[in-house]
Amino acid sequence: MQRLDLIVSERELEKLLEALDAAGAPGYSVMRHVTGRGRSGARVSEGMEFSGLGANAHVIVFCDDGLLPALRAAVQPLLEYFGGVAYTAEAAPLV
């Protein structure tokens, strides 16, 4: 099993979720208003938390290994055009 973590601008979240659905993602979790420090140098500020300006969304997908190529093909063009990051990791159920 794989875990796919994506961090994208909230403005592009719907496009990303549509791409994941089209690629066959079995489901996902979404956390909005994610702020922090990344390549852009932006840092967490109370203004960002209040307004959401510059905030990102964190999307987590758990899927079978075989689905990863389709998910990669679906999200790569979005990440290249709009920016964002995506990482995979092996995942195993705890219980």
N, C-alpha and C positions, 0 to 999 in steps of 0.2 A: 504494500500500500504506500502511496505517496501523499505528502502534504505539499500543497502549492500555496505560497503566501504572495499576495500581490499588494503593492502600495501604489495607489493612483490618485490623481486629483479627483476630488468629489465631483467636479464638473464633468468628468469623463466616466463616472461610475456606471451609469445606465448603459453606455456603449459597451463597457467591459462585461457587464452581466449578460447582455444580449449575446455577446461573443461566446461566453462560457456556456450559456444555454444551448446555442447552436452547435457547439462542439461536443455536447453530451455530458456536461458536468452533472454528476448525480445530485449536487446540492452545494451550498456554500454558506458561510457566515460572513456578515458584513459589519464592520465597526466604522462608524462615521466620525468625523471631526478628529482625526488622528493628526497630531502636530508633532514636530520634533525638529531635528537638525539633519539635513542631508546635503546633497551636492549643491543645492541652491544657497546654502548657508543660512536659510531662515531658521529661527529658533522659536521655541514655544513662547507665546506671550498671551496675556489675558485677553488682549484684543482679538487674537486669532481664535481663542476658545469661545469668545462671546459672539463674534460675527461669523465665524467659519471661514473668513477670508484667508485663502492660502492653505486651507485644511485639506487633508487627504482622507482617503478611505482605505481600510485594510480589509482585504478579502481573503478568506481561507477556504481552500477546497481540499477535501480528502477524496482520493480516487485510486482505482487500480492502476498499476504500472503501465498497462497497455493504452490507457487513455491519455497519457502525458503528451505523446506526439500531436494528437489532435488539439489539445488545449494549447500547446505551445504555438502551433500554426495559427490558432484563432486569436491569441492575445499579442503575439509578437508585432504584427503591424500596428496595433494600437499603441503599444509601448514605444515603438520607434517613432511614431508620429507625435503622440501627446506627452510622452515621457512616463516615468514610473519605473518600478522595479518588480521583479518576480524571482522567487527562489523556490527550489524544491528540496525536500528532505524525506528520508525514509520515515515512515510512521507505522506504529503498531498499537493495537488497542491495549490499554492499561489493564482492563478487566475482561 
